[in-house]
Each structure stands twice: as C-alpha cells, then as structure tokens.
C-alpha cells in the first residue's frame, strides 16, 4: 500500500507491533471458538443453553468495556492490552477446566470481561497509529485479527485430532497472547491521544458523548455487525456438526473459512474504500453476505456451508473497522472512550445474538436461526449511508 503522507520509522514499527497484537488476539479467540462444538458435546449443552453462555461472553464485555477505556486513558493502551492478556489467559484456562454448566457460564463471563480490555485498547491504539498515516488503515489491523483467527482455527483442528479435548488449545492461546504483548512492548510505542484544544471538548463526559447522534448511529450498526460476527463465531462450527453432521475437528474448519474470508476482505478493504467509496463497499458486502446465508441454509453440504460462511465473512469484512474508526473520531481527545461507548451499545447485538439464535434454533432449527444473519446484513447494507456520512480518524487528522 502506498501511503500518501510521510510516516516516521517508529510509527511504522508501532503499526507492525499493533498488527501482531490483532493477529494473536484473533488466534487466541479462534482457539476458543473453534472448540465450541466440542465443548457443547462434552458438557452436554442444548442450543438454548449454549446461546445463553455465548450471550454471557458479550455481557462480560459490556460490563467491562467502559472500565477498559478508562484504564486505557489513564494508564495507556499498551499497559491495558497487557493487563487484559493476563486476565484472558486465566479465563481461557477456566473454560478448559469447566465440566459443569455453571462453571462454564462463569468462565465464559470472565472471558468476555478480560477480552474487553484488549479489544478497546488495541482498537484505540490502532486509531492513533491511523492518525499518523492519515489514511484509513483500520481494515488492515482487523485483517490481521482474522488471519490470526484462521491460524487459530487451523491449530484447533490439529489439537482436537491429537488430544480429543479443548484444554491444549486454550492453554496455548493464553500463553501466546501474553507473550506477544510482552515481546512487542517497546515497539508498540507509548502513543498518546490528541488533546482537545477547546475547553468544552475537555468537559465532555460519557453521558454527553452517549447522547451524540453519531455515537448512537454507530452503536446500532456495530450491534448488527457484532450480531453477525458472534453468530458465525459461536454457531458456524455447531452448524457444521449438527446440521451437516461433520466431526468436531472438521467443524473447526467452518470458523476457519469465515475468518479467512474476513481477513482477505479486510486486507483489500483500504484500497477498495479509496477506489469505490465506503458506501459501495458496505452495500456490496451486505449483498454478498446475504447470498452466503441463503447458500448455506438451502444446499446442505460441507462444501456449500463453507462457501456460504466464507461469503458472509467477505461481506461483513469492512463493516466493523469502518464503524470503529468513526467511533474513535467521534471523540478525538479520547478515542478509547469513543470506541467503548459505541461498543457498549453495539455489544447488545453480541449479547442478544447468541440468545436469539439459540432460542430460534431450539424451536425451528438452526437453519431457520441463520436467517437472522441475513436480516442483520441487509439492515447494514441499506442503512449504511448514515454511517459513511460520518468522518473517520484519518479524515479528522487530514483536516
């Protein structure tokens, strides 16, 4: 990619290190999500109970995401990433040890809470790097997250085949998450948010920003995007196992297909946005994702399911990063707070999505439940003009 503005070498190194954090976080969570079909079998969970558990992961994130933003603002984004990584490593071990439903619920809740510290701080850190580049590079960070997801799903399939359990995957995920942030601590860069020059900007509180139309609009669209993403994270493997009748190791490939397509879509996102515009990218993506859902639920086979899940990933790819960079720009003096507030609204989709899918699946089957994904993507596609009218972090920095 050709940058339009000169960028200092230190900032280029910071971009590489931030990309590594996104990659390893995607890999760590993929090692968890790829084991959901196996964990569902080992703990004997119904679809409704699994939906409740996955909803609790989102609840844990919502409870702690604003706390994470405040910690990141006070102590810095890289310190918050490291703190979250340690908590995440411990939570993953708790998931691996869980043998009863109650213990599994508590572990999932802790997993969501700990990852919120990493999520908000790495996205805020990425938005600060993006300002220095003065062009939309947020999709490239999210592409790294999804390439990590693909790598994690591929590793999970091997771990399942080798051990028949989930614990080895989760242990590896926790160790890797902490190790990458420790090794990359220096080159991440101790980045500081822009300080607002106007006194009224400094007096902004979370309540003031939350009343902003931009934050509310972004929150609604993030809710739709996170609903789709969590639906695919938690249920694509279950779909392959329960509907297509694949074995647990093969079921992990469903998550891998989704993550790989997300990664490719996000890798191409920045040039696509520059060439076609954000609005066309989102509308086209929504239509591709809708076609993927229809393929997966109408032609039941492993190849068509994988192609359908990949199409959903490709269509969703550039929605979330475009929403996040505009959330950071909505509150320039503290991008972590802007992202956290949008995430607070958005994670209602992350919580409600698994619950809705589980309940619909329990009553009408998982194929019918997946049609909710189609509805969410159509809402994103045909309402995206509300989002693309808002400025991104790069546009704010470029003036």
C-alpha positions as CSV (number, residue, x, y, z in Angstrom):
1,X,0.0,0.0,0.0
2,X,1.3,3.4,-0.9
3,X,1.0,6.0,1.9
4,X,0.0,9.5,0.9
5,X,1.9,11.2,3.8
6,X,5.5,10.5,5.1
7,X,5.4,8.3,8.2
8,X,8.2,8.2,10.9
9,X,10.0,4.8,11.2
10,X,9.0,4.5,14.8
11,X,5.3,4.7,13.8
12,X,5.9,2.1,11.1
13,X,7.3,-0.2,13.8
14,X,4.3,0.6,16.0
15,X,2.0,-0.4,13.2
16,X,3.8,-3.7,12.8
17,X,3.6,-4.4,16.6
18,X,-0.1,-3.4,16.7
19,X,-0.8,-5.7,13.8
20,X,0.8,-8.5,15.7
21,X,-1.5,-7.9,18.7
22,X,-4.5,-8.0,16.5
23,X,-3.2,-11.3,14.9
24,X,-2.6,-13.0,18.2
25,X,-5.9,-11.9,19.8
26,X,-7.7,-13.3,16.8
27,X,-5.8,-16.5,17.1
28,X,-6.4,-16.8,20.8
29,X,-10.2,-16.3,20.5
30,X,-10.3,-18.7,17.4
31,X,-8.7,-21.4,19.6
32,X,-11.7,-21.0,21.9
33,X,-14.5,-20.5,19.3
34,X,-13.3,-23.5,17.2
35,X,-13.8,-25.7,20.2
36,X,-17.3,-24.7,20.9
37,X,-18.9,-27.6,19.1
38,X,-16.7,-29.9,21.1
39,X,-17.4,-28.1,24.4
40,X,-21.1,-28.3,23.7
41,X,-20.8,-32.1,23.3
42,X,-18.6,-32.6,26.4
43,X,-20.8,-30.5,28.7
44,X,-24.0,-31.8,27.0
45,X,-25.4,-28.3,26.3
46,X,-28.7,-27.7,24.5
47,X,-28.8,-25.0,21.8
48,X,-30.6,-22.7,24.2
49,X,-28.0,-23.2,26.9
50,X,-25.2,-22.6,24.5
51,X,-26.8,-19.4,23.3
52,X,-27.1,-18.2,26.9
53,X,-23.4,-19.0,27.6
54,X,-22.3,-17.1,24.5
55,X,-24.5,-14.2,25.4
56,X,-22.8,-14.0,28.7
57,X,-19.5,-13.6,27.0
58,X,-20.9,-10.4,25.4
59,X,-22.4,-9.4,28.7
60,X,-19.0,-9.6,30.3
61,X,-17.6,-7.4,27.6
62,X,-20.3,-4.8,28.0
63,X,-19.8,-4.6,31.8
64,X,-16.1,-4.0,31.5
65,X,-15.6,-2.2,28.2
66,X,-16.1,1.3,29.6
67,X,-13.8,0.4,32.6
68,X,-11.3,-0.8,30.0
69,X,-11.5,2.5,28.2
70,X,-10.9,4.5,31.4
71,X,-8.0,2.3,32.3
72,X,-6.5,2.8,28.8
73,X,-7.0,6.5,29.0
74,X,-5.3,6.7,32.4
75,X,-2.5,4.1,32.1
76,X,-2.1,3.9,28.3
77,X,-3.3,1.5,25.7
78,X,-0.3,-0.9,25.7
79,X,-0.5,-1.4,29.5
80,X,-4.2,-2.1,29.3
81,X,-3.5,-4.6,26.5
82,X,-1.0,-6.5,28.7
83,X,-3.4,-6.5,31.7
84,X,-6.2,-7.8,29.6
85,X,-3.9,-10.5,28.1
86,X,-3.1,-11.9,31.5
87,X,-6.7,-12.0,32.5
88,X,-7.7,-13.6,29.2
89,X,-5.1,-16.3,29.7
90,X,-6.5,-17.2,33.1
91,X,-10.1,-17.1,31.8
92,X,-9.2,-19.5,29.0
93,X,-7.8,-22.0,31.5
94,X,-11.1,-21.7,33.5
95,X,-13.1,-22.5,30.3
96,X,-10.8,-25.6,29.7
97,X,-11.3,-26.9,33.2
98,X,-15.1,-26.4,33.3
99,X,-17.0,-29.6,33.5
100,X,-20.4,-28.3,34.6
101,X,-22.8,-25.8,33.1
102,X,-22.5,-23.3,36.0
103,X,-18.7,-23.3,35.9
104,X,-18.8,-22.9,32.1
105,X,-21.1,-19.9,32.4
106,X,-18.8,-18.2,34.9
107,X,-15.7,-18.9,32.8
108,X,-17.4,-17.5,29.7
109,X,-18.4,-14.4,31.5
110,X,-14.8,-13.9,32.7
111,X,-13.5,-14.5,29.1
112,X,-15.7,-11.7,27.8
113,X,-14.7,-9.3,30.6
114,X,-11.0,-9.9,30.1
115,X,-11.1,-9.6,26.4
116,X,-12.8,-6.2,26.6
117,X,-9.6,-4.7,28.0
118,X,-7.7,-5.9,25.0
119,X,-10.4,-5.1,22.5
120,X,-10.9,-1.4,23.4
121,X,-7.2,-0.7,23.9
122,X,-5.9,-2.3,20.7
123,X,-8.5,-0.6,18.6
124,X,-7.8,2.7,20.3
125,X,-4.0,2.1,19.8
126,X,-4.7,1.3,16.1
127,X,-6.7,4.5,15.7
128,X,-3.8,6.6,17.0
129,X,-1.5,4.8,14.5
130,X,-4.0,5.5,11.8
131,X,-3.9,9.2,12.5
132,X,-0.2,9.3,11.8
133,X,-0.8,7.6,8.5
134,X,-3.7,9.9,7.6
135,X,-5.4,7.3,5.6
136,X,-7.9,4.5,6.5
137,X,-5.7,1.6,7.6
138,X,-8.0,0.2,10.3
139,X,-9.2,-2.6,7.9
140,X,-5.6,-3.9,7.7
141,X,-5.5,-4.3,11.5
142,X,-8.8,-6.2,11.5
143,X,-7.5,-8.3,8.6
144,X,-4.6,-9.3,10.9
145,X,-7.1,-10.3,13.6
146,X,-8.9,-12.5,11.1
147,X,-5.7,-14.1,9.7
148,X,-5.0,-14.9,13.3
149,X,-8.5,-16.4,13.5
150,X,-7.8,-18.6,10.5
151,X,-4.5,-19.7,12.0
152,X,-6.1,-20.4,15.4
153,X,-8.9,-22.4,13.8
154,X,-6.4,-24.4,11.8
155,X,-4.4,-25.1,15.0
156,X,-7.5,-26.0,16.9
157,X,-8.4,-28.7,14.4
158,X,-5.0,-30.2,14.9
159,X,-5.2,-30.0,18.7
160,X,-8.6,-31.7,18.6
161,X,-7.4,-34.5,16.4
162,X,-4.3,-35.0,18.5
163,X,-5.8,-34.8,22.0
164,X,-9.6,-35.1,21.6
165,X,-10.1,-32.2,24.0
166,X,-10.1,-28.5,24.2
167,X,-7.7,-27.7,27.0
168,X,-4.5,-27.8,25.0
169,X,-5.9,-25.2,22.5
170,X,-6.9,-22.9,25.4
171,X,-3.6,-23.2,27.2
172,X,-1.6,-22.4,24.0
173,X,-3.9,-19.4,23.3
174,X,-3.4,-17.8,26.7
175,X,0.4,-18.2,26.7
176,X,0.7,-16.8,23.1
177,X,-1.5,-13.8,23.9
178,X,0.7,-12.7,26.9
179,X,4.0,-13.5,25.1
180,X,3.3,-11.3,22.0
181,X,2.4,-8.2,24.0
182,X,5.5,-8.7,26.3
183,X,7.8,-9.1,23.4
184,X,6.3,-6.2,21.4
185,X,6.0,-3.8,24.4
186,X,8.7,-1.3,23.3
187,X,7.9,-1.2,19.6
188,X,4.2,-0.8,20.2
189,X,5.0,2.8,21.2
190,X,3.6,4.7,24.1
191,X,1.1,6.6,22.0
192,X,-0.9,9.4,23.4
193,X,-4.4,10.6,22.2
194,X,-4.8,14.1,20.7
195,X,-5.5,16.7,23.4
196,X,-8.6,18.7,22.6
197,X,-7.8,22.4,22.3
198,X,-11.3,23.6,23.2
199,X,-12.2,23.7,26.8
200,X,-15.7,22.4,26.1
201,X,-14.2,19.3,24.5
202,X,-12.3,18.6,27.7
203,X,-15.5,18.8,29.7
204,X,-17.2,16.1,27.6
205,X,-18.4,13.2,29.8
206,X,-19.6,9.7,28.8
207,X,-23.2,10.9,29.1
208,X,-22.6,13.8,26.7
209,X,-21.0,11.7,24.1
210,X,-23.6,9.0,24.5
211,X,-26.3,11.5,23.5
212,X,-24.4,12.2,20.3
213,X,-26.3,11.1,17.2
214,X,-23.0,9.8,15.7
215,X,-22.4,7.5,18.7
216,X,-25.9,6.2,18.8
217,X,-26.0,5.6,15.0
218,X,-22.6,3.8,15.1
219,X,-23.7,1.8,18.2
220,X,-26.8,0.4,16.3
221,X,-24.7,-0.6,13.3
222,X,-22.0,-2.1,15.4
223,X,-24.7,-4.1,17.1
224,X,-25.8,-5.5,13.8
225,X,-22.2,-6.3,12.8
226,X,-21.3,-7.9,16.1
227,X,-24.6,-9.9,16.0
228,X,-23.4,-11.4,12.7
229,X,-19.8,-11.9,13.8
230,X,-20.8,-13.6,17.1
231,X,-23.4,-15.8,15.3
232,X,-20.6,-17.1,13.0
233,X,-18.1,-17.4,15.8
234,X,-20.3,-19.4,18.0
235,X,-22.6,-21.3,15.7
236,X,-20.8,-21.9,12.4
237,X,-19.0,-25.0,13.9
238,X,-22.2,-26.2,15.5
239,X,-24.0,-25.9,12.2
240,X,-21.3,-28.0,10.5
241,X,-21.5,-30.6,13.3
242,X,-25.3,-30.7,14.0
243,X,-26.8,-29.9,10.5
244,X,-24.1,-31.2,8.1
245,X,-23.1,-34.0,10.6
246,X,-19.3,-33.3,10.5
247,X,-16.9,-34.5,13.2
248,X,-15.6,-31.9,15.8
249,X,-12.2,-31.4,14.1
250,X,-13.9,-30.8,10.8
251,X,-16.4,-28.5,12.4
252,X,-13.5,-26.2,13.3
253,X,-13.0,-25.5,9.6
254,X,-16.3,-23.6,9.5
255,X,-14.8,-20.9,11.7
256,X,-11.6,-21.0,9.7
257,X,-13.4,-20.4,6.4
258,X,-15.3,-17.4,8.0
259,X,-12.1,-15.9,9.4
260,X,-10.0,-16.4,6.3
261,X,-12.7,-14.6,4.2
262,X,-12.9,-11.8,6.8
263,X,-9.1,-11.5,6.6
264,X,-9.0,-11.3,2.8
265,X,-11.8,-8.8,2.7
266,X,-10.2,-6.6,5.3
267,X,-6.8,-6.8,3.6
268,X,-8.4,-5.5,0.4
269,X,-10.5,-3.1,2.4
270,X,-8.4,0.1,2.4
271,X,-7.8,0.1,-1.4
272,X,-11.4,-0.8,-2.1
273,X,-12.7,2.0,0.1
274,X,-10.4,4.5,-1.7
275,X,-11.4,3.3,-5.1
276,X,-15.2,2.7,-4.7
277,X,-16.1,4.6,-1.6
278,X,-17.2,3.3,1.8
279,X,-20.9,3.2,1.0
280,X,-20.5,0.9,-2.1
281,X,-18.2,-1.4,-0.2
282,X,-20.7,-1.8,2.6
283,X,-23.7,-2.3,0.3
284,X,-21.9,-4.8,-1.9
285,X,-20.7,-6.6,1.2
286,X,-24.2,-6.9,2.6
287,X,-25.5,-8.5,-0.6
288,X,-22.6,-11.0,-0.8
289,X,-23.2,-12.0,2.9
290,X,-26.9,-12.4,2.3
291,X,-26.2,-14.7,-0.7
292,X,-23.9,-16.7,1.5
293,X,-26.6,-17.3,4.2
294,X,-29.0,-18.4,1.5
295,X,-26.5,-20.9,0.1
296,X,-25.6,-22.4,3.4
297,X,-29.2,-23.0,4.5
298,X,-30.7,-24.1,1.2
299,X,-28.0,-26.5,0.0
300,X,-26.9,-28.6,3.0
301,X,-23.4,-30.0,2.5
302,X,-20.0,-29.3,3.8
303,X,-18.6,-27.5,0.7
304,X,-21.6,-25.3,0.3
305,X,-21.7,-24.4,4.0
306,X,-18.0,-23.5,3.9
307,X,-18.5,-21.4,0.8
308,X,-21.6,-19.7,2.4
309,X,-19.7,-18.9,5.6
310,X,-16.8,-17.5,3.6
311,X,-19.2,-15.3,1.7
312,X,-20.6,-14.0,5.0
313,X,-17.1,-13.2,6.2
314,X,-16.2,-11.4,2.9
315,X,-19.4,-9.4,3.1
316,X,-19.0,-8.4,6.7
317,X,-15.3,-7.8,6.5
318,X,-15.1,-4.0,6.3
319,X,-18.1,-3.0,8.2
320,X,-16.8,-3.2,11.8
321,X,-13.4,-1.5,11.2
322,X,-15.2,1.4,9.4
323,X,-17.5,1.7,12.3
324,X,-14.7,1.6,14.9
325,X,-12.6,4.3,13.2
326,X,-15.6,6.6,13.1
327,X,-16.3,5.9,16.7
328,X,-12.7,6.9,17.6
329,X,-13.2,10.1,15.5
330,X,-16.4,11.0,17.3
331,X,-14.4,11.8,20.5
332,X,-10.9,12.9,19.2
333,X,-9.5,13.7,22.7
334,X,-10.1,10.1,23.9
335,X,-10.6,7.6,21.1
336,X,-10.7,4.7,23.6
337,X,-13.8,6.3,25.2
338,X,-15.5,6.8,21.8
339,X,-14.9,3.1,20.9
340,X,-16.0,2.0,24.3
341,X,-19.3,3.9,24.2
342,X,-20.1,2.6,20.7
343,X,-19.2,-0.9,21.8
344,X,-21.4,-0.6,24.8
345,X,-24.4,-0.1,22.5
346,X,-23.0,-2.5,19.9
347,X,-22.5,-5.4,22.3
348,X,-26.2,-5.6,22.8
349,X,-26.1,-7.4,19.5
350,X,-23.2,-9.5,20.7
351,X,-25.3,-10.5,23.8
352,X,-28.7,-10.8,22.2
353,X,-27.5,-12.5,19.0
354,X,-26.5,-15.9,20.5
355,X,-29.6,-15.9,22.8
356,X,-31.9,-15.2,19.8
357,X,-30.1,-17.9,17.6
358,X,-30.3,-20.4,20.4
359,X,-34.0,-19.9,21.1
360,X,-34.9,-19.9,17.4
361,X,-32.8,-22.9,16.8
362,X,-34.4,-24.7,19.7
363,X,-37.9,-24.1,18.2
364,X,-37.4,-24.1,14.5
365,X,-33.9,-25.4,13.8
366,X,-30.5,-23.9,13.2
367,X,-31.1,-23.3,9.5
368,X,-34.1,-21.0,10.3
369,X,-32.0,-19.3,13.0
370,X,-29.3,-18.4,10.5
371,X,-31.8,-16.4,8.5
372,X,-31.5,-13.8,11.3
373,X,-27.9,-13.2,10.0
374,X,-29.4,-12.4,6.6
375,X,-31.7,-9.8,8.1
376,X,-28.9,-8.1,10.0
377,X,-26.7,-7.8,6.9
378,X,-29.5,-6.3,4.9
379,X,-30.0,-3.7,7.6
380,X,-26.3,-2.8,7.5
381,X,-26.3,-2.6,3.7
382,X,-29.3,-0.5,3.1
383,X,-28.8,1.9,6.1
384,X,-25.0,2.4,5.7
385,X,-25.3,5.9,4.3
386,X,-26.0,7.1,7.9
387,X,-22.5,5.7,8.9
388,X,-20.5,6.7,5.8
389,X,-21.6,10.3,6.2
390,X,-19.5,10.4,9.4
391,X,-15.8,11.2,9.4
392,X,-13.1,8.6,10.1
393,X,-10.0,9.1,12.2
394,X,-7.9,9.5,9.1
395,X,-10.3,12.2,7.7
396,X,-10.2,14.0,11.1
397,X,-6.4,14.0,11.1
398,X,-6.2,15.1,7.4
399,X,-8.5,18.1,8.1
